[in-house]
Structure formats: structure tokens, C-alpha cells
Amino acid sequence: MAFDLGSSKRGLRPSMNVTPLVDVVLVLLIIFMVVTPLLTKQLWLNVPPKAEAEAPPPSPDALPPIVLTLNRAGAQINGQAFVRSQLPQALQRMLAARPDKVVFFDAQSDLPYGEALDLMDFVRGHGVHTLAVLGDEVAVAP
């Protein structure tokens, strides 16, 4: 706190010295400017282009997609329940017979996020290279 020696009859008047406050704020600003670029994380996301025309239906002899589903009961592949240790062998067998090698992943909405990520990491670590995450369709306002 500084004092102003004025010519008033009251004597000394206190006044606020804001220089230390400005110095602290500038140091914090520089710290945040340096640290902020280091906090960014990269996530590669392939979003399909918006289709104007409706896609033609698949041919009747086409193979059904492989859908890995996680729910409270456990993991299922196309509706058939599997123990976690059997998933890699079952998926590798199914993918060997397919030309596209894509596995679709779906999870119940009320499951913890960590469980879904854990299963996705487990499957990716055992030979599944393309894992497409299915999401709920959300209406977008025009």
C-alpha cells in the first residue's frame, strides 16, 4: 500500500498500488499460454461424408456385419454370448472368412465408459484392426 502526500488538510491518503497484482497476473498468463498447447490430445476420427441419396440395400447373399455388443450380461458377437477369453479366437475366425475385416462395436448406454474402452482395447490388442463404434442416431436441428 502506498501513501499519497497531497496538499489536503487531512494529511496522508492511502492509495492502492496495483503493480504487484499486474505482475502476478502477467506471470500467470504466460504460464497458461505455455502449458495450454501441451494439454491437447489427439483423437483420429473418420467421419463418413453426409449422404444425400439413400444407399441401396445390400444384396441378399451378402455376409451380415460382425457386431460386438457389450451389455450387463457380458460381451456378445451377433447376439451370441462369449466369455472374454474366447473373444479373440471367435473374432479371428469370423474375420478370416470376410473380405472387409470390420467389427462394429456397440455398448449399452448405462454401462460405465471404462468398461467399454477396456473391451475395445482388449479386442484391438488381439488382432482386430478396424473397429467401428456404433452410436445412437441424434436428430440435428436445421
Protein Blocks (a to p, Z undefined) as FASTA:
>chain_A
ZZdddfbfnlpaddddfklmmmmmmmmmmmmmmmmmmmpccdddddddddfbdcddddfk
bccdddddddfkbcceehiacdfklmmmmmmmmmmmpcklpacddddfkbcfklmmmmmm
mmmmnopabdcdddddddddZZ
